[in-house]
């Protein structure tokens, strides 16, 4: 008989997870080693996130963001997209938390495009 004591605090607590065998334990709706989205899907998600960010920017930053987004050619290689994606992620990072979805979408698109 075990005398383990388990104390759970905060969101996402799952208690005790015991595992024997192979594979991963996944909790809290997270995925392990999920395949990246297709590049076209990831690009669509980035463009949607950019649209949501536009309302939080002043005219100058909005124009910079729009110019970088215009350089996102669906047929371009990862190397060709890194410049515009870096500019987009930089602008999104400057506005703080509200830019988080854009930064995440840039990272997802880079993952979908594969290693450089």
C-alpha positions in Angstrom: 0.0 0.0 0.0 1.3 3.4 -1.0 1.4 6.4 1.3 1.8 9.0 -1.5 0.3 12.4 -0.8 -0.7 14.5 -3.8 -1.4 18.3 -3.5 -2.7 20.0 -6.6 -2.5 23.8 -7.2 -3.4 25.9 -10.2 -4.9 25.4 -13.6 -3.6 22.5 -15.5 -2.9 20.3 -12.5 -3.4 16.7 -13.3 -2.5 15.0 -10.1 -0.3 11.9 -10.3 0.6 10.4 -13.6 2.0 6.9 -13.5 3.4 5.4 -16.7 4.9 2.1 -17.6 5.6 1.1 -21.1 6.3 3.2 -24.2 4.9 6.4 -25.5 4.3 9.8 -24.0 1.9 11.0 -21.3 0.0 14.0 -22.7 -2.1 16.1 -20.4 -4.0 19.4 -20.6 -4.9 19.2 -24.3 -1.3 19.5 -25.4 0.2 17.4 -28.2 3.5 15.8 -28.4 5.5 15.9 -31.7 2.5 17.1 -33.6 3.1 17.5 -37.3 3.4 21.1 -38.4 0.5 22.6 -40.5 0.8 22.8 -44.3 2.7 26.0 -45.3 -0.5 27.3 -47.1 -2.6 26.8 -43.9 0.1 28.3 -41.7 0.3 31.4 -44.1 -3.5 31.8 -44.0 -3.4 31.7 -40.2 -0.6 34.3 -40.1 -2.5 36.6 -42.4 -5.6 36.3 -40.2 -3.5 37.1 -37.1 -1.9 40.1 -38.9 -5.4 41.4 -39.7 -6.3 41.2 -36.0 -3.1 43.1 -35.0 -3.6 45.9 -37.4 -6.2 47.7 -35.3 -3.7 47.9 -32.4 -1.1 49.8 -34.4 -0.5 53.4 -35.3 -0.4 54.4 -38.9 3.4 54.1 -39.3 3.6 50.6 -37.8 0.5 49.5 -39.7 2.1 50.6 -43.0 5.3 48.7 -42.1 3.3 45.6 -41.2 1.3 45.8 -44.5 4.5 46.2 -46.5 6.1 43.2 -44.9 2.8 41.2 -45.4 2.8 42.1 -49.1 6.1 40.4 -49.4 4.7 37.0 -48.2 4.7 35.1 -51.5 3.0 31.7 -51.1 5.5 30.2 -53.6 8.6 31.6 -51.9 11.2 29.6 -50.1 11.9 29.8 -46.4 15.0 31.8 -47.1 13.0 34.3 -49.2 10.3 34.6 -46.5 12.7 35.1 -43.5 13.1 38.8 -44.1 9.4 39.7 -44.2 8.7 37.2 -41.4 11.4 38.8 -39.2 9.9 42.2 -39.8 6.4 41.0 -39.0 7.4 39.2 -35.8 9.5 42.3 -34.7 6.5 44.6 -35.1 4.3 42.2 -33.3 6.7 41.7 -30.4 7.0 45.5 -29.9 3.3 45.8 -29.2 3.4 43.2 -26.4 0.9 40.6 -25.5 -1.5 41.6 -28.3 1.2 40.7 -30.8 1.6 37.2 -29.4 -0.7 35.5 -31.9 1.3 36.9 -34.8 4.6 35.8 -33.3 3.1 32.3 -32.8 1.8 32.3 -36.3 5.2 33.3 -37.7 6.8 30.4 -35.7 4.2 28.0 -37.0 4.8 29.1 -40.6 8.6 28.6 -40.2 8.0 25.2 -38.7 5.8 24.3 -41.7 8.5 25.4 -44.1 11.0 23.2 -42.4 14.6 23.7 -41.6 16.7 26.2 -43.4 
